Amino acid sequence: MNLVQFAAEVRAARAVLGWSQTELARRTAVTQRAIYCIEQNIVQPRMQTEERIIEAFTDAGLRFELLSSGGFKMTVPNKAIARPRSGRTK
């Protein structure tokens, strides 16, 4: 997989889901620093780490499709979209 594209997918998926790097790290049993390094394209993730990240996003309902143009398309079910948190409680 193209590392720059994978980094972009991880950042985009986290944004849509409203997950922090720490949250993704918790769900994939890696460190927050590892997620940061992957997103910044500093390191190539191990195959197992990449698979865990993909599995976490798949479990959340996200689907990725590689495009012939070199980009990707992410399909997001409504239930997976992060909702803004209200500052008020009732």
DRENPA-3360 file (N, C-alpha, C; in nm, 2 decimals, always signed):
BEGIN
1 = MNLVQFAA = +0.09/-0.12/+0.00/+0.00/+0.00/+0.00/+0.09/+0.12/+0.00 ~ +0.04/+0.23/-0.07/+0.11/+0.35/-0.07/+0.11/+0.42/+0.07 ~ +0.23/+0.45/+0.12/+0.23/+0.49/+0.26/+0.17/+0.63/+0.28 ~ +0.19/+0.72/+0.18/+0.14/+0.85/+0.19/-0.02/+0.84/+0.19 ~ -0.07/+0.76/+0.10/-0.21/+0.74/+0.09/-0.27/+0.68/+0.22 ~ -0.20/+0.58/+0.28/-0.24/+0.52/+0.40/-0.25/+0.62/+0.51 ~ -0.15/+0.70/+0.52/-0.14/+0.81/+0.62/-0.26/+0.90/+0.61 ~ -0.30/+0.94/+0.49/-0.41/+1.02/+0.46/-0.54/+0.95/+0.50;
9 = EVRAARAV = -0.55/+0.82/+0.47/-0.67/+0.75/+0.51/-0.69/+0.74/+0.66 ~ -0.58/+0.72/+0.73/-0.59/+0.72/+0.87/-0.64/+0.85/+0.93 ~ -0.58/+0.96/+0.88/-0.62/+1.09/+0.93/-0.76/+1.12/+0.90 ~ -0.80/+1.09/+0.78/-0.94/+1.11/+0.73/-1.04/+1.03/+0.82 ~ -1.01/+0.91/+0.83/-1.10/+0.82/+0.91/-1.11/+0.86/+1.05 ~ -1.00/+0.90/+1.11/-1.01/+0.95/+1.25/-1.10/+1.07/+1.26 ~ -1.08/+1.16/+1.17/-1.16/+1.29/+1.17/-1.31/+1.26/+1.16 ~ -1.34/+1.17/+1.07/-1.49/+1.14/+1.05/-1.54/+1.07/+1.17;
17 = LGWSQTEL = -1.47/+0.98/+1.23/-1.52/+0.91/+1.35/-1.51/+0.99/+1.48 ~ -1.43/+1.10/+1.47/-1.41/+1.18/+1.59/-1.31/+1.12/+1.69 ~ -1.23/+1.03/+1.64/-1.13/+0.96/+1.73/-1.00/+1.04/+1.74 ~ -0.95/+1.05/+1.85/-0.81/+1.10/+1.87/-0.71/+1.00/+1.83 ~ -0.59/+1.04/+1.82/-0.48/+0.94/+1.80/-0.47/+0.84/+1.92 ~ -0.50/+0.89/+2.04/-0.50/+0.81/+2.15/-0.61/+0.70/+2.15 ~ -0.73/+0.74/+2.10/-0.84/+0.65/+2.09/-0.81/+0.54/+1.99 ~ -0.75/+0.58/+1.87/-0.72/+0.48/+1.77/-0.61/+0.39/+1.82;
25 = ARRTAVTQ = -0.51/+0.44/+1.89/-0.41/+0.36/+1.95/-0.46/+0.26/+2.05 ~ -0.56/+0.30/+2.13/-0.62/+0.21/+2.23/-0.69/+0.10/+2.16 ~ -0.76/+0.13/+2.05/-0.84/+0.03/+1.97/-0.75/-0.07/+1.89 ~ -0.63/-0.03/+1.87/-0.54/-0.11/+1.79/-0.42/-0.17/+1.87 ~ -0.41/-0.14/+1.99/-0.31/-0.19/+2.08/-0.17/-0.15/+2.04 ~ -0.16/-0.02/+1.99/-0.03/+0.04/+1.96/-0.02/+0.17/+2.04 ~ +0.09/+0.24/+2.03/+0.10/+0.36/+2.11/+0.05/+0.48/+2.03 ~ +0.02/+0.59/+2.10/-0.03/+0.71/+2.03/+0.09/+0.76/+1.94;
33 = RAIYCIEQ = +0.21/+0.75/+1.99/+0.33/+0.79/+1.91/+0.33/+0.72/+1.78 ~ +0.30/+0.59/+1.78/+0.31/+0.51/+1.66/+0.20/+0.56/+1.56 ~ +0.08/+0.59/+1.61/-0.02/+0.65/+1.52/+0.03/+0.78/+1.46 ~ +0.08/+0.87/+1.55/+0.14/+0.99/+1.50/+0.24/+0.97/+1.39 ~ +0.33/+0.88/+1.41/+0.44/+0.86/+1.31/+0.39/+0.80/+1.18 ~ +0.28/+0.72/+1.19/+0.22/+0.67/+1.07/+0.15/+0.78/+1.00 ~ +0.08/+0.86/+1.07/+0.00/+0.97/+1.00/+0.10/+1.08/+0.94 ~ +0.21/+1.09/+1.00/+0.31/+1.19/+0.95/+0.40/+1.13/+0.84;
41 = NIVQPRMQ = +0.38/+1.00/+0.81/+0.46/+0.92/+0.72/+0.61/+0.92/+0.76 ~ +0.63/+0.91/+0.89/+0.77/+0.90/+0.94/+0.82/+0.76/+0.94 ~ +0.72/+0.67/+0.96/+0.76/+0.52/+0.96/+0.66/+0.45/+0.88 ~ +0.71/+0.33/+0.83/+0.62/+0.24/+0.76/+0.56/+0.15/+0.87 ~ +0.43/+0.14/+0.88/+0.38/+0.05/+0.99/+0.41/-0.10/+0.96 ~ +0.42/-0.17/+1.06/+0.43/-0.32/+1.05/+0.30/-0.37/+0.98 ~ +0.31/-0.48/+0.91/+0.19/-0.53/+0.85/+0.08/-0.56/+0.95 ~ +0.11/-0.61/+1.07/+0.01/-0.64/+1.17/-0.05/-0.51/+1.22;
49 = TEERIIEA = +0.03/-0.40/+1.24/-0.03/-0.27/+1.28/-0.12/-0.22/+1.18 ~ -0.08/-0.22/+1.05/-0.17/-0.18/+0.94/-0.30/-0.25/+0.94 ~ -0.29/-0.38/+0.96/-0.41/-0.47/+0.96/-0.50/-0.43/+1.08 ~ -0.45/-0.40/+1.19/-0.53/-0.36/+1.31/-0.60/-0.23/+1.29 ~ -0.53/-0.14/+1.22/-0.59/-0.01/+1.20/-0.70/-0.02/+1.10 ~ -0.68/-0.10/+0.99/-0.79/-0.12/+0.89/-0.91/-0.19/+0.96 ~ -0.88/-0.29/+1.04/-0.98/-0.36/+1.11/-1.07/-0.27/+1.20 ~ -1.00/-0.18/+1.27/-1.07/-0.09/+1.36/-1.17/+0.00/+1.28;
57 = FTDAGLRF = -1.12/+0.05/+1.17/-1.20/+0.13/+1.08/-1.32/+0.05/+1.02 ~ -1.29/-0.07/+0.98/-1.39/-0.16/+0.92/-1.50/-0.19/+1.03 ~ -1.45/-0.22/+1.15/-1.55/-0.24/+1.26/-1.64/-0.12/+1.28 ~ -1.59/+0.00/+1.26/-1.66/+0.12/+1.28/-1.76/+0.15/+1.16 ~ -1.75/+0.07/+1.05/-1.84/+0.08/+0.94/-1.78/+0.15/+0.82 ~ -1.65/+0.20/+0.83/-1.59/+0.27/+0.72/-1.55/+0.17/+0.61 ~ -1.55/+0.22/+0.48/-1.51/+0.14/+0.37/-1.42/+0.23/+0.28 ~ -1.31/+0.17/+0.24/-1.22/+0.25/+0.15/-1.21/+0.18/+0.02;
65 = ELLSSGGF = -1.20/+0.26/-0.09/-1.19/+0.21/-0.22/-1.08/+0.29/-0.29 ~ -0.98/+0.22/-0.34/-0.87/+0.29/-0.41/-0.92/+0.33/-0.55 ~ -0.89/+0.45/-0.59/-0.93/+0.50/-0.72/-0.82/+0.49/-0.82 ~ -0.85/+0.47/-0.95/-0.75/+0.46/-1.05/-0.66/+0.59/-1.06 ~ -0.72/+0.70/-1.02/-0.65/+0.83/-1.02/-0.54/+0.83/-0.92 ~ -0.54/+0.74/-0.83/-0.44/+0.73/-0.72/-0.49/+0.78/-0.59 ~ -0.61/+0.83/-0.58/-0.67/+0.87/-0.45/-0.75/+0.76/-0.39 ~ -0.84/+0.79/-0.30/-0.92/+0.69/-0.24/-1.06/+0.75/-0.22;
73 = KMTVPNKA = -1.16/+0.67/-0.20/-1.29/+0.71/-0.17/-1.33/+0.64/-0.04 ~ -1.38/+0.71/+0.06/-1.42/+0.65/+0.19/-1.57/+0.66/+0.20 ~ -1.63/+0.55/+0.22/-1.78/+0.54/+0.24/-1.80/+0.53/+0.39 ~ -1.89/+0.62/+0.44/-1.91/+0.64/+0.58/-2.06/+0.62/+0.61 ~ -2.10/+0.52/+0.69/-2.25/+0.51/+0.72/-2.28/+0.63/+0.82 ~ -2.40/+0.67/+0.81/-2.45/+0.78/+0.90/-2.42/+0.76/+1.05 ~ -2.43/+0.63/+1.09/-2.41/+0.60/+1.23/-2.27/+0.62/+1.28 ~ -2.18/+0.62/+1.18/-2.03/+0.63/+1.22/-1.98/+0.77/+1.22;
81 = IARPRSGR = -2.06/+0.87/+1.17/-2.01/+1.00/+1.17/-2.02/+1.06/+1.31 ~ -1.90/+1.12/+1.35/-1.89/+1.18/+1.48/-1.99/+1.30/+1.49 ~ -2.06/+1.30/+1.59/-2.15/+1.41/+1.62/-2.09/+1.51/+1.71 ~ -2.10/+1.64/+1.69/-2.04/+1.74/+1.78/-2.10/+1.73/+1.92 ~ -2.02/+1.74/+2.01/-2.07/+1.73/+2.15/-2.12/+1.87/+2.19 ~ -2.24/+1.86/+2.26/-2.30/+1.98/+2.31/-2.23/+2.02/+2.44 ~ -2.21/+2.14/+2.46/-2.15/+2.18/+2.59/-2.25/+2.19/+2.70 ~ -2.37/+2.17/+2.67/-2.48/+2.18/+2.77/-2.54/+2.04/+2.80;
89 = TK = -2.57/+2.02/+2.92/-2.64/+1.90/+2.96/-2.78/+1.93/+3.02 ~ -2.87/+1.84/+3.00/-3.00/+1.87/+3.05/-3.03/+1.79/+3.18;
% end
